[in-house]
Each structure stands twice: as C-alpha cells, then as structure tokens.
Amino acid sequence: MVLFAGLGLAWYILLPASRMWRPRLLIWGRMVRDAAGGCLPFSLVGGFVLGARAITLHGIIWPDAIASTVVDLSTEFIAQIVFILLGVIILAIRAPGAPILLPITIGVAIALLAAAAFITLQRRGNAPLIALSQRILGGWSDDAATHMTAIQSRLDAIYQNPARIAASTALHLLCWIGTGFASWLAFHLLGAQLDFLGALGIEALLHAVLAMAILVPGYAGVQEAAYAAVGALFGQPPELALGVSLLRRARDIALGVPILLVWQYTEWQNKQARKSLLF
C-alpha cells in the first residue's frame, strides 16, 4: 500500500498544477491499473486503460487522463531502466562471469533507445497519426483527430515543466527500490540468508526478464521461472525463490480483487447516476 501511494504521487505530479486535483484520486487510479494488470485475464496494456478510466469517473477529463498516463508510463520506464542497471551492477560485482549479464546489458541499451523514441514521438506531436487515421477512416476520423489534438496539447503542457518530469522519474525509482525491499522482506520471512542488495539485484533482474513478457497475461509461468533462474544467481534454492513468487501472487490477489470490486461498484454507481439524469 505504501508503494501504491508513491506510484500514485508520481502520477499526480504530472497533472496541471493550476487545477485542484486530489492525490488520493491518482493513488486510486494507480491501484486500479495494477490490480487490473495483475488479476484480469489480459495484458498490462488493459490495466493502463482501466487506470485512466478510473480517474475519469471522479472528474478528470479524458485528455488529461490519457496524456498523464502516457507520460507516467514514460517516467516509470526510465526509472525501471535505471533500476535494472543497478541490478546488473550488483550481479557484476557478485558474479562477474554470469552469462545473463551480456543479454540484459544489450536489452537495457535497446530499452534506452525505445524510451528515447517514445518520448520523441510524444514531443513532436500526433500529426502522422492523425494523417494515418484520416487515410484509413475518411470522414469518420474527424472526432478522433479532435481528441488527439486535445491529448497532444496536454502532453505539450506536461513536457513544458521538466522539473515535474524529473520528480516523477525520481519518485518512480524510489518505488522500484521499494519493490526490492519488499522482495528482501519476503525472502527473510521464508528463512533465506540474503542481504538487501542481493534482494535488490534479484528484483531488478526479475523485472528485466518480465519486461520482455509484457504481453503475457499476469506473467503466467514467466514470473515463477524467472524467480527460480535469477534467484539461483544469488545463491537461492529454486524452491525458496518459487515461494517468494507465490507470495507475490498472493499479494496481487489479496489486494487486487477487493480493488477491482470497489472499482466495479463505482462504475455501477456512475451508470445509475446517468440513468437518473436521463429519466
């Protein structure tokens, strides 16, 4: 729950300062995003959409919700790259000859290029996307072009404040390190002899592997195999690493299911309110 608060604040920082948004609204949106990505039978991409949807139910308009979500994903991705680099450094110090070092280092380099391209696309505007939609949809694309222009104006407003971008990235990095602490706590409670840096290295390299399986719903099977493989690099037996993975699954369910039920109740209330206005 502490991590949810930090992640929600990292998102909140990006919204326009001229409007009186409440931090708890963005924390709630982040909770819905992660719960959907971890519990529902589709990829994390669906979680991003539902997280944005959750905050629009409480007064944030769609252009603000979508633009801030896109930039929040960008700052979190950059922080994740830094986090993975920390894991690579820790592994390089403790196991210099580990065969996983080279492919992960290459993957980090590719991720940096992808992040740069993604941010550049956001900064240069959506004219190519609008032109493509007009070519494909013809007159049906008028509304889409209007909405995309509104989103781009929000993106431009966010990127005009580099201090907020930097603060969001730093807060995301702090939360990534917090996941390392949670991993250390799980190993410790299961009786493992593992220090904090070792747990931090396992968590960082785990996310390097999971990043390549983003389209797998809930990382089914991938997470367990990754925990066993990466844990072995730090001297942890497979059954112990698997136990930590199961604790992670239990946490996702224990927190995710109640969050999704509350979100569905909010959706139902919103639907009932719209019906009462119609009649």
Secondary structure, 3 states (H helix, E strand, C coil): CHHHHHHHHHHHCCCCCCCCCCHHHHHHHHHHHHHHHHHCCCCHHHHHHHHHHHHHCCCCCHHHHHHHHHHHHHHHHHHHHHHHHHHHHHHHHHCCCCCCHHHHHHHHHHHHHHHHHHHHHHHCCCHHHHHHHHHHHHHHHHHHHHHHHHHHHHHHHHHCCHHHHHHHHHHHHHHHHHHHHHHHHHHHHCCCCCCHHHHHHHHHHHHHHHHCCCCCHHHCCHHHHHHHHHHHHCCCCHHHHHHHHHHHHHHHHHHHHHHHHHHHHHHHHHHHHHHHHHC
